[in-house]
């Protein structure tokens, strides 16, 4: 009996040690640090909004007091508005317990607060010089995409990361869709945007067509993050169109009912009349050949193609012509590609987009086998999928360990109970004799 107890005690000790070690490792991991950072930055955004609301309340109170000549006899003891400091660009501006609107690990200053009710997200958007913005992006904060944006006077773009190893700002952006809303709050105004589009786009085209394109309307705001899964070589774009601009007094001083705009519903019985197209790749000697054709085998001419590396950046060469010829073909030297590296080919534009469906992007890599280069057109497992697999295995092991610990504890209790029961029975037998 004692031997069994020793075994169960040993197993239980090991299980508890494993669980404790797992907890310690988790809180030391990037994931845990991501949660800590996210919580802190959400609190900073919350304090920013509270201070703006408090400032608005103080202004209203002072205005009312001046009306009845009672400014100096403010019974509620609310600070006059000129004592409320909202200098959010000051790195040393502390709010509660040493928390700064610009955290000690960040640069630049807080420009506004972004709120997306659909995914329950509230984060500060930071801006500054180009180097300050880049610094904040490098440490995975939410920033403006350009130094020259002025909310309400230019279009506005917001960058945020989407990472499989951190609980970051835009990990849930994929759940936002047309018909949802988001808010941008500054010291003076609240901007209400309707989500009017959600789409993936090649990263290189995003900079040219959106972030650096100051000809875009001033009522547009774009939330941009890196894609995952099938969009891992592209950026995800949430396009917002300004519905209303409220003053702080209007927003916090009155009850405003936000009614979602109705989205156009396409009847299910309407079938697309566009013809399906397929992008294929093959190695022809020392050339990589990309062919674009319809599902019926007809060549698609004058389509502009692109080839992107694993970072989503285009491969370019002035000697390449990435527009399909009369046979729907584009050829690129195979020497332009490193072996064992993922690439993606896609279509940027076609002459008749009303006639043809844009094909799915084609992933490929060139491998060297038996001194010969071979094309592999197979989807490669994404980092997210690998991490998900590791996480599942880790969770299963933890659950198994926890179950084993419970079983050991139950068995130990049963053994102890049986021992005590035998002792009691023994005493009763002695008393009976």
C-alpha positions as CSV (number, residue, x, y, z in Angstrom):
1,X,0.0,0.0,0.0
2,X,2.8,2.4,0.9
3,X,4.5,1.6,-2.3
4,X,1.4,2.6,-4.3
5,X,1.1,5.8,-2.4
6,X,4.8,6.6,-3.1
7,X,4.2,6.0,-6.8
8,X,1.1,8.3,-6.9
9,X,2.8,11.0,-4.9
10,X,5.8,10.9,-7.3
11,X,3.4,11.1,-10.4
12,X,1.4,13.9,-8.8
13,X,4.6,15.8,-8.0
14,X,5.8,15.5,-11.6
15,X,2.4,16.6,-13.0
16,X,2.3,19.6,-10.7
17,X,5.8,20.5,-11.7
18,X,5.0,20.3,-15.4
19,X,1.9,22.5,-14.9
20,X,3.8,25.1,-12.9
21,X,6.6,25.1,-15.4
22,X,4.1,25.5,-18.3
23,X,2.5,28.5,-16.5
24,X,5.9,30.1,-16.0
25,X,6.9,29.6,-19.6
26,X,3.6,31.0,-20.8
27,X,4.0,34.2,-18.9
28,X,7.5,34.5,-20.1
29,X,6.5,33.9,-23.8
30,X,5.9,36.4,-26.5
31,X,2.2,35.6,-26.4
32,X,1.9,36.6,-22.7
33,X,4.0,39.7,-23.4
34,X,1.6,40.5,-26.2
35,X,-1.4,40.3,-23.9
36,X,0.3,42.5,-21.3
37,X,1.2,45.1,-23.9
38,X,-2.3,45.0,-25.4
39,X,-3.9,45.4,-22.0
40,X,-1.7,48.4,-21.2
41,X,-2.3,50.2,-24.5
42,X,-6.0,49.6,-24.2
43,X,-5.9,51.2,-20.8
44,X,-4.0,54.1,-22.2
45,X,-6.7,54.6,-24.9
46,X,-9.4,54.3,-22.3
47,X,-7.8,56.9,-20.1
48,X,-7.5,59.2,-23.1
49,X,-11.2,59.0,-23.8
50,X,-12.0,59.5,-20.1
51,X,-9.9,62.6,-19.9
52,X,-11.6,64.0,-23.0
53,X,-15.0,63.3,-21.5
54,X,-13.9,64.9,-18.2
55,X,-12.6,67.9,-20.1
56,X,-15.9,68.2,-21.9
57,X,-17.8,67.9,-18.6
58,X,-15.6,70.6,-17.0
59,X,-16.2,72.9,-19.9
60,X,-20.0,72.4,-19.6
61,X,-19.9,72.9,-15.9
62,X,-17.8,76.1,-16.2
63,X,-20.2,77.5,-18.9
64,X,-23.2,76.9,-16.7
65,X,-21.4,78.4,-13.7
66,X,-20.5,81.5,-15.6
67,X,-24.1,81.9,-16.6
68,X,-25.1,82.3,-13.0
69,X,-21.9,84.0,-11.9
70,X,-20.9,81.0,-9.7
71,X,-17.5,80.1,-11.2
72,X,-15.7,80.6,-7.9
73,X,-18.3,78.7,-5.9
74,X,-18.2,75.4,-7.7
75,X,-19.7,73.1,-5.1
76,X,-18.6,70.0,-6.9
77,X,-15.0,71.0,-6.8
78,X,-14.4,70.3,-10.5
79,X,-11.2,71.8,-11.8
80,X,-11.7,74.8,-14.2
81,X,-11.1,73.9,-17.8
82,X,-7.8,75.8,-18.0
83,X,-6.4,73.4,-15.4
84,X,-7.1,70.3,-17.5
85,X,-3.9,69.3,-19.3
86,X,-4.5,67.3,-22.6
87,X,-1.0,67.7,-24.0
88,X,-0.9,64.1,-25.3
89,X,2.3,64.6,-27.2
90,X,4.3,65.2,-24.0
91,X,6.1,61.9,-23.2
92,X,6.1,62.7,-19.5
93,X,2.3,63.3,-19.3
94,X,1.2,60.8,-16.6
95,X,-2.3,59.9,-15.8
96,X,-2.7,57.2,-13.1
97,X,0.0,55.3,-11.4
98,X,2.7,56.5,-13.8
99,X,0.9,55.3,-17.0
100,X,1.7,57.6,-19.8
101,X,-0.3,58.3,-22.9
102,X,2.9,57.7,-24.8
103,X,4.3,54.5,-23.2
104,X,8.0,54.5,-22.2
105,X,8.7,51.9,-24.9
106,X,7.1,54.0,-27.6
107,X,8.1,57.1,-29.7
108,X,6.0,59.9,-31.2
109,X,2.7,60.8,-29.7
110,X,-0.9,59.6,-29.6
111,X,-2.9,61.1,-32.5
112,X,-6.3,59.6,-31.9
113,X,-8.1,56.5,-30.5
114,X,-9.5,53.9,-32.8
115,X,-12.5,51.9,-31.7
116,X,-14.0,48.9,-33.6
117,X,-17.1,47.7,-31.8
118,X,-17.4,44.5,-33.9
119,X,-14.2,43.1,-32.5
120,X,-14.3,45.0,-29.1
121,X,-11.0,46.8,-29.9
122,X,-9.9,50.1,-28.6
123,X,-6.3,51.2,-29.3
124,X,-4.4,54.5,-29.5
125,X,-3.0,55.4,-33.0
126,X,0.5,56.9,-32.7
127,X,2.2,59.2,-35.1
128,X,5.3,61.4,-35.3
129,X,8.3,61.6,-37.6
130,X,9.1,58.8,-40.0
131,X,11.6,57.3,-37.7
132,X,9.2,57.5,-34.7
133,X,6.5,55.8,-36.7
134,X,8.9,53.1,-37.8
135,X,10.1,52.6,-34.2
136,X,6.5,52.1,-33.0
137,X,5.8,49.7,-35.9
138,X,8.9,47.7,-35.1
139,X,7.6,47.1,-31.6
140,X,4.1,46.2,-33.0
141,X,2.1,49.3,-32.0
142,X,-0.8,50.8,-34.0
143,X,0.4,53.9,-36.0
144,X,-0.5,56.2,-38.9
145,X,1.0,55.0,-42.2
146,X,2.4,58.5,-43.1
147,X,3.7,61.6,-41.3
148,X,1.6,64.0,-43.3
149,X,-1.9,62.8,-42.5
150,X,-4.2,65.3,-40.9
151,X,-7.5,63.7,-39.8
152,X,-10.4,65.5,-41.5
153,X,-8.1,67.3,-44.0
154,X,-6.5,64.3,-45.8
155,X,-7.3,60.7,-46.2
156,X,-6.1,58.6,-43.2
157,X,-4.4,55.3,-43.0
158,X,-3.7,53.2,-39.9
159,X,-1.1,50.4,-39.7
160,X,-1.3,47.6,-37.2
161,X,0.3,44.1,-37.0
162,X,-1.4,40.8,-37.3
163,X,0.8,38.1,-35.8
164,X,0.4,34.4,-35.0
165,X,2.8,34.6,-32.0
166,X,1.3,37.7,-30.3
167,X,-2.1,38.9,-29.3
168,X,-1.8,42.1,-31.4
169,X,-4.0,44.9,-32.4
170,X,-5.4,43.6,-35.7
171,X,-5.5,39.8,-35.2
172,X,-9.3,39.9,-35.3
173,X,-9.6,42.4,-38.2
174,X,-10.7,39.5,-40.5
175,X,-14.0,39.5,-38.6
176,X,-14.9,43.0,-39.7
177,X,-17.1,43.4,-42.8
178,X,-19.1,45.8,-44.9
179,X,-21.9,47.3,-42.8
180,X,-19.8,47.5,-39.6
181,X,-18.6,50.8,-38.1
182,X,-15.5,52.2,-36.4
183,X,-14.7,55.4,-34.6
184,X,-11.7,57.8,-34.4
185,X,-11.6,60.1,-31.4
186,X,-9.4,63.1,-31.1
187,X,-9.3,65.9,-28.5
188,X,-11.9,67.9,-30.5
189,X,-13.9,65.5,-32.7
190,X,-15.3,62.0,-33.0
191,X,-15.3,60.6,-36.6
192,X,-17.8,57.9,-37.3
193,X,-17.0,55.7,-40.3
194,X,-19.0,53.0,-42.1
195,X,-17.0,50.0,-43.4
196,X,-17.6,50.2,-47.1
197,X,-15.1,47.6,-48.3
198,X,-12.9,44.8,-47.1
199,X,-10.3,43.3,-49.5
200,X,-6.8,41.9,-49.9
201,X,-4.2,43.8,-51.9
202,X,-0.6,43.3,-52.9
203,X,1.6,45.1,-50.4
204,X,3.6,47.0,-53.0
205,X,0.4,48.3,-54.5
206,X,-1.0,49.4,-51.1
207,X,1.7,52.0,-50.7
208,X,1.3,53.5,-54.2
209,X,-2.5,53.3,-54.4
210,X,-3.5,54.1,-50.8
211,X,-1.0,55.2,-48.2
212,X,1.0,57.6,-50.4
213,X,-1.9,58.6,-52.6
214,X,-3.0,62.0,-51.3
215,X,-5.5,62.5,-54.1
216,X,-7.9,60.1,-52.3
217,X,-11.0,61.8,-50.8
218,X,-10.6,63.2,-47.3
219,X,-13.6,61.2,-46.1
220,X,-11.7,57.9,-46.5
221,X,-9.9,56.0,-43.7
222,X,-8.1,52.7,-44.3
223,X,-7.1,50.2,-41.7
224,X,-4.3,48.1,-43.0
225,X,-2.6,44.9,-41.6
226,X,-0.7,42.0,-43.0
227,X,-2.7,39.1,-44.2
228,X,-2.7,35.5,-43.0
229,X,-3.6,32.1,-44.4
230,X,-4.6,32.5,-48.1
231,X,-3.7,36.2,-47.9
232,X,-0.3,35.8,-46.3
233,X,1.5,37.6,-49.2
234,X,-0.9,40.5,-49.2
235,X,-2.3,43.2,-46.9
236,X,-5.8,43.2,-45.6
237,X,-7.6,46.5,-46.2
238,X,-10.6,47.8,-44.3
239,X,-12.0,50.8,-46.1
240,X,-14.1,53.3,-44.1
241,X,-16.1,56.1,-45.4
242,X,-17.0,59.0,-43.1
243,X,-20.6,59.1,-42.1
244,X,-20.6,61.9,-39.5
245,X,-18.2,64.1,-37.7
246,X,-19.3,65.1,-34.2
247,X,-17.9,67.6,-31.7
248,X,-16.9,66.2,-28.3
249,X,-19.8,68.1,-26.8
250,X,-22.2,66.5,-29.3
251,X,-20.8,63.0,-28.8
252,X,-20.5,63.0,-25.0
253,X,-23.2,65.5,-24.1
254,X,-26.1,63.9,-26.0
255,X,-27.3,60.4,-26.6
256,X,-26.5,59.5,-30.2
257,X,-28.0,56.4,-31.7
258,X,-25.8,54.7,-34.2
259,X,-27.9,52.9,-36.8
260,X,-26.0,50.5,-39.1
261,X,-26.4,51.3,-42.7
262,X,-28.2,48.7,-44.8
263,X,-25.9,46.8,-47.1
264,X,-26.9,45.7,-50.6
265,X,-27.9,42.0,-50.6
266,X,-27.2,40.1,-53.8
267,X,-29.9,37.5,-54.4
268,X,-28.6,34.0,-54.2
269,X,-30.1,33.0,-57.5
270,X,-28.0,35.5,-59.5
271,X,-25.1,33.6,-61.0
272,X,-21.9,35.3,-62.1
273,X,-21.6,35.5,-65.9
274,X,-17.8,36.1,-65.7
275,X,-15.7,33.3,-67.2
276,X,-13.3,31.5,-64.8
277,X,-9.6,31.9,-65.4
278,X,-6.7,29.8,-64.3
279,X,-3.1,30.8,-63.7
280,X,-0.6,28.0,-64.2
281,X,3.3,27.7,-64.0
282,X,5.8,25.4,-65.6
283,X,9.5,25.2,-66.2
284,X,10.6,25.3,-69.8
285,X,14.3,24.8,-69.8
286,X,15.9,27.8,-68.1
287,X,12.6,29.8,-68.2
288,X,9.6,29.9,-65.9
289,X,6.5,30.1,-67.9
290,X,3.2,31.5,-66.5
291,X,0.1,30.8,-68.5
292,X,-3.3,32.5,-68.0
293,X,-6.3,30.9,-69.7
294,X,-9.9,30.4,-69.2
295,X,-11.5,27.2,-67.9
296,X,-12.3,26.4,-71.5
297,X,-8.7,26.7,-72.6
298,X,-8.8,30.1,-74.2
299,X,-5.8,32.3,-73.8
300,X,-6.2,35.6,-71.8
301,X,-4.2,38.3,-73.5
302,X,-2.9,41.7,-72.1
303,X,-3.2,40.7,-68.5
304,X,-0.7,42.3,-66.1
305,X,0.9,39.7,-63.8
306,X,3.1,40.0,-60.8
307,X,5.5,37.7,-58.9
308,X,6.0,38.3,-55.2
309,X,8.5,36.9,-52.7
310,X,7.7,35.5,-49.3
311,X,7.5,39.1,-47.9
312,X,4.9,40.1,-50.5
313,X,7.4,42.3,-52.5
314,X,7.4,42.2,-56.3
315,X,10.3,40.8,-58.2
316,X,11.2,43.3,-60.9
317,X,13.6,43.6,-63.8
318,X,13.4,46.1,-66.6
319,X,13.9,43.3,-69.1
320,X,10.9,41.4,-68.0
321,X,7.5,41.9,-69.6
322,X,4.9,40.6,-67.2
323,X,2.0,41.2,-69.6
324,X,0.6,38.1,-71.2
325,X,1.1,37.7,-75.0
326,X,-1.3,36.4,-77.6
327,X,-0.9,32.9,-76.1
328,X,-1.6,34.2,-72.6
329,X,2.0,33.5,-71.6
330,X,4.7,35.3,-69.6
331,X,8.2,34.0,-69.3
332,X,10.8,34.9,-66.7
333,X,14.4,33.5,-66.3
334,X,14.5,30.7,-63.8
335,X,17.7,32.1,-62.5
336,X,15.7,34.9,-60.9
337,X,14.4,32.6,-58.3
338,X,16.2,31.1,-55.3
339,X,15.6,27.3,-54.8
340,X,13.5,26.2,-51.9
341,X,11.9,29.6,-51.4
342,X,8.1,30.3,-51.7
343,X,6.9,32.7,-54.4
344,X,3.4,33.8,-55.4
345,X,2.2,34.8,-58.9
346,X,-1.0,36.7,-59.4
347,X,-3.0,39.0,-61.7
348,X,-2.9,42.7,-61.1
349,X,-5.3,43.6,-63.9
350,X,-7.0,42.3,-67.1
351,X,-8.3,44.2,-70.0
352,X,-11.9,43.0,-69.6
353,X,-12.5,42.5,-65.9
354,X,-16.3,42.3,-66.6
355,X,-15.7,39.3,-68.8
356,X,-13.2,37.3,-66.7
357,X,-13.0,36.3,-63.1
358,X,-9.7,37.1,-61.5
359,X,-7.8,33.7,-60.9
360,X,-6.6,32.5,-57.6
361,X,-3.0,33.4,-56.8
362,X,-0.5,30.7,-57.6
363,X,2.0,29.6,-55.0
364,X,5.2,27.8,-56.2
365,X,8.8,27.1,-55.4
366,X,11.7,25.8,-57.5
367,X,13.6,22.9,-55.9
368,X,16.9,21.4,-57.0
369,X,16.6,17.6,-57.4
370,X,19.3,15.5,-58.9
371,X,21.1,18.6,-60.1
372,X,17.9,19.6,-62.0
373,X,15.6,22.4,-61.1
374,X,12.0,21.3,-60.7
375,X,8.8,23.4,-60.1
376,X,6.7,22.6,-57.1
377,X,3.2,24.1,-57.3
378,X,2.0,23.1,-53.9
379,X,0.6,25.1,-51.1
380,X,3.3,25.4,-48.3
381,X,2.1,25.3,-44.7
382,X,1.7,28.8,-43.3
383,X,3.5,29.9,-40.1
384,X,0.0,30.3,-38.5
385,X,-0.9,26.7,-39.3
386,X,2.4,25.4,-37.9
387,X,2.0,27.5,-34.7
388,X,-1.6,26.3,-34.4
389,X,-0.4,22.7,-34.7
390,X,2.2,23.3,-32.0
391,X,-0.4,25.0,-29.8
392,X,-2.8,22.1,-30.1
393,X,-0.2,19.6,-29.2
394,X,0.9,21.7,-26.2
395,X,-2.7,22.1,-25.0
396,X,-3.4,18.4,-25.4
397,X,-0.3,17.6,-23.3
398,X,-1.3,20.1,-20.6
399,X,-4.8,18.6,-20.5
400,X,-3.4,15.1,-20.3
401,X,-1.1,16.1,-17.5
402,X,-3.9,17.8,-15.6
403,X,-6.1,14.7,-16.0
404,X,-3.3,12.5,-14.8
405,X,-2.8,14.7,-11.8
406,X,-6.5,14.5,-10.9
407,X,-6.4,10.7,-11.3
408,X,-3.3,10.5,-9.0
409,X,-5.0,12.7,-6.4
410,X,-8.2,10.7,-6.5
411,X,-6.3,7.4,-6.2
412,X,-4.3,8.7,-3.3
413,X,-7.5,9.8,-1.6
414,X,-9.0,6.4,-2.2
415,X,-5.9,4.6,-0.8
416,X,-5.8,6.9,2.3
417,X,-9.5,6.3,2.8
418,X,-9.1,2.5,2.6
419,X,-6.2,2.7,5.0
420,X,-8.2,4.7,7.5
421,X,-11.2,2.4,7.0
422,X,-9.0,-0.7,7.7
423,X,-7.7,1.0,10.8
424,X,-11.2,1.7,12.0
425,X,-12.3,-1.8,11.3
426,X,-9.3,-3.1,13.2
427,X,-10.1,-1.0,16.2
428,X,-13.7,-2.1,16.1
429,X,-12.7,-5.8,16.0
430,X,-10.3,-5.3,19.0
431,X,-13.1,-3.7,20.9
432,X,-15.5,-6.5,20.0
433,X,-13.0,-9.1,21.3
